[in-house]
């Protein structure tokens, strides 16, 4: 099998190809197991010209994509899809023949498979000590703070009325808010629902914050790296063009399997979230739902900069924490790069939040419906936007706080479990009130 040219390509340029792409190139030959040997060479020649592979190409220099356009002209099955603005990369569809030509270029640093990424309130808010938060006589509700929910979209639910400040759709190109999956709507409510149709029962911590819907996942909650990166870059650009109404927080209840790159920052998704962080946007990302095994933190939660959120089970008993425990599904650290993760743990089991009628999850999880307007879900996906809502309270109190100051106060303010394994419990059980008080000092 090693004599096949595409496999030789994967071996020769292994240092420029990420592991999923190398595996993909080898998997191209699976049909050969069921075809006569006499036609293998002919079939391989056809695949080299016709097989399209979704990739992300990273360059050493910012203008590398311009030289790539010359390669595109030579291969009719190759297509450059999107040039990223904040990281020197572009997404494309290439044939193995075009890929070989691309890898020969000195300005090409790395080529990644454009792999798939997927979507990973009553008692939860008081359990996080995030209900009726007031510091020095100031009641906090998230007012004046904007949270971007980078997810499956946002359904215009009554509990968000008048507070959906923006919407962009990188999947279907629609302009009005919608959510054909339901996951993003639930997350928006976890962070900022005001409980208007439940008499305040199902209310997020930042119940007066604005939300921006950034749809990067499709109807079944799946997407690819390039779409997620485009969504994150859109948030950065949004702030550059809307200086009076900036996005303060990005909530990412999604992730993909972490890959063992030589360095953490070789991961293009990590590069994107850290660029947003460096631009002053607080990024909260789900740890993942691959627990209880260690070394299962999802990307981009592996980033050592951003806030990675694990999930705890409060047993639906807000009045006591004595019976609370880490959720069995919550992913554990350390990362491949030796970084302890998650950073903090937040309630994420049986979280009641907003329902998106007729969405994918609404149809296939009817048993989770709570009345007409709500539904119950579990996961680090739910813990993450609750954390984002707490961050909104912190930024309302101290608008000029940097992302690093927010992260430090959250971790230092954690109440319980500070002496336990940080690769399971992070810095401990989130405590919104204490985190804000620390930020105020």
N, C-alpha and C positions, 0 to 999 in steps of 0.2 A: 504493500500500500504506500510505502514511503517514496516510491518512484513517481507518484502522481505529482504534477507540477504545482497544483494549488497547495498541497501539503508541504511541498518543498518551499513554497513561498511563505507559508506560516512558520516553518522552522528557521528559514534564513532571516526573516524580519521579526523574529519573536520579540526583540527588544522594543520594537515600534508598535506592536499589536497588543491590545489588552487581552486578558485570558478568555473572556466570553467570545471575542472575535476569533481568536485562534481555534476555539472549540467549534464555533460556527463553520469555519472554513473546512475543518475536518469532517463535520457532519454532512457537508455537501455530498460526500461520497456514499452515503447510506444506500441510495437506490442501486448502487453498483452491486450490492449483495444479491439483488434479484434480477440482474440482467446478464446476458452472456458476455464473457470476457472479450469476445471478438469485436464488440461495439464500444468498449470502454473508452478507447482513445478518441473515437468520434464524438461520444457523449461528452467527454471532458472538454474538447474543443468548443462544443456548443455552449457548455456551462460557462466557460471563461468569458465568452462574448455576451451571453444573454442573462446569466443569473444576476439579479440585483440584490445588493446587500445594503441595509440601512446603517450608516456610520456617522460618527462625529470625528472630524479631522482637526487636530490641534497643531498650530504653527509656532515656530520660534519667534516670529515677528508678526506685528499687527496686520500687515498688508499681504500675508501669505496667500489669502484666498484669491487674489487677482491673478497670480501665476497659475492657480488651479483651474481657472476658466479656460486656459489653453488646453489643458488635459480634457476638460469637458467637451470641447469642440471635436476631439478626436474619437470620442466614444458615444455613439448615439443613445446608448442605454444608461449613460451616466447623467445625473442631474444634481446640481448644487441647490439645496433647498433654502437654507437660511444662514446668513452670516451673523454671528453674535457680536454684540456691540462692546461688551465689557470684558470678555475673555477672547484671546486670539484663536478662535475656532469657528467652524461652520459645520452644518449638518448636510449630508448628501446621500444619494443612492449611487453606488458604484458597482461595476462588474469586477470579477477577480482580475481581469486583464487591466482594467483602469486602476485598480488598487495597486497592482504591481508597479505601475508607472508612478503612482503617487508616492509609494514608499521609497522609491529611488531618489526622491527629491530631498535635498539637504535642509530645506526650510520646513519640512514636515517633522514635527516632534513626536506625535503619537496619533494612532488611529484607534478609536473605540467603537465597539458595536453599539448602535443606538438601541440599547436594550430597554425592555419594558419596565415601567414603574407603576405601582398600583396603590390604591388607597388602603392604607393600613387602619334634667339637672337637679332635680330637687335636692337630695342629700349631698351631692357632690360639692356644691358651693359652700354651705356651712362647714362641711368637713375640711375644706381647704382654708377655713377661717377667712373667707372672702365675701361674707354676707354682711351688709350694713357696715362696711369699713369706714372709719373716720379717724383722722389723725389731726391732732391739735384743733379739734372742733370743725374740721373740714370733712364733710361727707363726700365720699368718692364713688363715682358711678361710671367712669370712663368717658365722660363728656369731653368733647373736643379732641379725642384721640381716634385714630383710624387704623383698623386692622384689615389687612389683605388676607382673604381666605383663598389660598392657592389650592384648588381642589376640583370638584365636579360641577361647580356653579353654585348659584344661590337662588332658591325659589322665593318670590316676594311674599313672605309669610307675614301675617298681621303683627307678630312680635318683633318684626324688623321694620315696620312701616316708617317711612320717612328717613331711614338711616342707611339705605344702600346707596353709598356715595359714588359708586362707579362699578362698571362691569365690562369685562372683555372676554371674548371667547376664542381660544386658539384651536378649538376642535371643529366646530361647525360654522364659525364666523357670524353668529347671531349677535345682535346689539342690545337686546332687552334681557334683563335678568331671567334666568331659568335654571333648572337643575333636573336633568333627565335620569340621574342616578339616585340622588337624595342624600349622599354622604356629605357633600359640601354644605348643604342647608342645615343638617344636624350640627356640623362643626361651627357654623356661624351662630347658631343658637347657644351652643356650649359656651361660646365666648361672650356673646352680646345680646341674646334674647332678653326681652323685658317682661316676659310672662303676662302680657296684656290679656290673653284669652284664657289664662289659668289663674286669674286673680293673684298673680305674682308668685305662684307656687314654683313654676319651672322657669327660673330666671337665671341668666348667666351673670358672672361677676361684673362685667362692664356693660350694664344694661342700658347705658345711654351713649355708648361708643358708636361710631360709624363703621360700616364694613364695606369692603370692596371685593367683588367677586371676580376671581381670575380662573376661568375654566381651562384646565389643562388635562383633565381626565375625561374619558368618554362615558357613554351610557352605562357600561359595566364596571366603571371605576378603574380603567387601565389607560396608560399613556406611555410615551417614550421620553427618553432623556432630553431630546432636543426641545420638546414641547414644554417640559417643566422648566428648563433653562430660559426659554423665551418668556415664560410667565414671570420668573424672578427678575429678568432684565427689564420687563415692562414696568414692574414696580419701581425699579431704580429710575427709569426714564420718566415715569409718572411724577416722581418727586422733583426732577429737574425742570419739568414744564408746569408743575402746579405747586409753586413754592409756598403758597398760602394755605394749602390743604393737603399736606403731605401724608403719605402712608408711613405710619410709625412702627408698625409691627407686621411681620409676615408669619402666618401660621401654616405649617406644612404637615398635614396629617397624611403623608404619603411616603413612599420610600422604595428602594430597590435593594437587592442583596449586595452587601459590601464586597468589594473585590480587593484582593491582596496586591495592590499596586506597590511599587518600591517606596513611594512616599504618599502620605495622606492627600496632599494637594495635587496628585496626579489624577484624582477623581474629578471629572468635569462638573459634576453636581456640587461637590464641595467647593470648587472654585467659584461657582455662581453664588452660593449662599454667603460665602465669606466676603465676596465683593459687596453684596448688599449690607452685610454687617459693617464693613469698613466705611460704607456710605452713610452710616448712622441709623440703619433700620435694624431693630431687634428681631432676630429670627428664632422662632420656636419650631422644633422639628420632632416628630414622633420617633421614639427609640425603636419601634417595631414590635411585632406580635409573634416573635419566634422563640420566646422563652419556653421552658426554663433553662435552656442550654446557654452556656457562656459563649462569648464572642459572636453574638448574633445581632448586634446593633446595625440597623439599616443605614444606608446612605440616603440623605446627607447628614443623618444624625451622628455619623462618625467624626464630623468636624470638631476640632478642639476649641473652636471659637464660639459657635452658636450654642443655644440652650437646647439640650436634648432631654426629652420628657418621657419618663417611664410611667407606668400605670399602677395604682394601688386599688385595693378592694376595701371600701369602707363599710361593707356588710349592711348598707342602708341604715346605719346607725350614726347619725350626725352628732348625737349628744355624747358619744364616747368614742375614743380612739383605741381603747384597750383591745378590741377584737379585730382591729384592722390589720391587713397583711398585704404584702406585694401581690399583684395579680400574677397568676401562674404563667400567663401568656406573655407578660412584659419582657422584652428582650434584655439580655444582660451584656455587660462589657467583659473584659476590656476590648477596645477596638484592635484591629490588626497592628496598630501602631503604638500599642501600649498605653493608650489614653483611657482612664477610668470613665465610664459612662454607665447609666445616664447621669445628668447633672442634678435632677430633682425628680421626685415622684409625686403624682397628682391623681386624684380619684378618676378612674376610667372604667368602672364596671357598673353596668345597668344604669347608664346615664340617660335621663329623659330629656329630650330636646326636640327641636322643630322637625315636623314631618313635611315632606314634599309630595303632595298627592299625585298619584299615577306615575311616580318615578319607578325606576328599576327596583330599588330596595323596598319601596312601599308595596309593590305588587308581590314580591317574592319573600317578604318577611312580614306578612300580615299579622302574625302572632305577636309582633313587637309594637303594634300600634297601641297608643295610649289615648283613647278618645279620638276626636276628629282632627286635632291639630298637632299631636305629639307622637313620638315613638321612642323606644328604648334601644340603645346600642352600647356595646362594650369595645374597648380597645385603647391602645395608646393614641389612636386617632381622636378619641374623645378627651383624653387627658391633655393633649397638646393645646387645643383652643381654650380650654379652661385656664391653662397656664398663660396663654396669650391675653386672656381677659384680665388676669391678675396684673400682668405687665402693663396693661392699659391703665389700671388704677394707679400704678406706680408713676407712669408718665403723666397722668393728669395732675398728680401731686407735685412732681418735679419734671416739667417738660424738657428741661435741658440735660437730663440725665443721659449719659452715653450708654450704648449697649453693654459695655464691660461693667459699668456701675450697676446696671439693672441685674445682670447675671450674678455679680458678687453679692448684692443684697439678697437676692432670692436664695442663694446657697447658704449664706451666713444666717439667714432668718429661718431656715428650716427647723421645725420643732422636734420631731421624734426621729429615731433611727440614725442619728448622726454618727453613732459608734458602730454601726453595722457595715457589712461589706459594701463599699461604694460602687462596685460593679453590679449590684442588685438594687440598692436603695439610693444611689447617688449621694447627694449631700443630706438627704433625709426627706421627711414629709413636709410638703409645702405649707407655709403659713403666711398668707397674704398680709395680715395685719403687722406681723413682726418685720417682714421684708420692707414694708413701706416706712415703718418707724426707723429702721436702720438707714434707709435711703434719706430720711429727713435729717439725719445727724450731720 
